[in-house]
């Protein structure tokens, strides 16, 4: 009997292009670069993916590393 099915979503079933996503929201290249680096490439990303860190904790942690615009 099959009990679990695992889907690999990012870059497998769905397109995952963080920079393109950010470009739809922000127009300033420095903001886009900072968010791409600190959010999508930061240490919190893997923890959220593993369900080991809440969204609120990510926002708090990342916001302390990025400039306030």
N, C-alpha and C positions, 0 to 999 in steps of 0.2 A: 504494500500500500504506500502511495506517495503521501508524505506528510507535509513537506515544505517545497516551495519553488522559490528560487532566488533569481531576481532579474538584475542585470547590470545595466543601470540606466544611463549614466554619464558617458558619452561618446560611444555608446553601444546601441541602445534603443532610442536615445534622444541626443540631439546635438547639445554640446556643452561648450559654449564660447563665452566665457565671462566678460571679456573685453567688449564684445559686441553687445552684450546685455547692458553693460555700464554705459556704453555710448548712446543707448536709447534713452537713458535717464539724465546723464550729465553731458555738458558740452565742453567743459574745461579739461584739457588733456592731463594736467597735473592732478586733478581730482580722480580721474579715471585710473591713472597709473598708481596713485597711492592706494586706492581701494582694491585694485587688482592684486597688488603686491601683498598688502596687509590682510585682506579678507580671504581671497581665493588661494593665495599661496602661503598664508600664515599657518602656524601650528594648530590653530583652532579648527581648521577645516577637517582634518582627519578625525579629530575628537567628536565633532558634530556628526560626521559620517558614521562613526561607531556608536552614536547615541550616548556618548560619555560627557557631553557638555550641552547645556541648554542654550537656546537662542539668545536669551537675556545675557548669559555669561559671555557669549561671543561678542555681542554688541558692546558690553562694558570693556572687555579686554582689547578689542580692536580699536575702539574709539580712543583709548589712551595712547595708541601708537600713531594715529594719523593726525595730520594738522587739522585744525578747526577752520573750515572755510565759511 
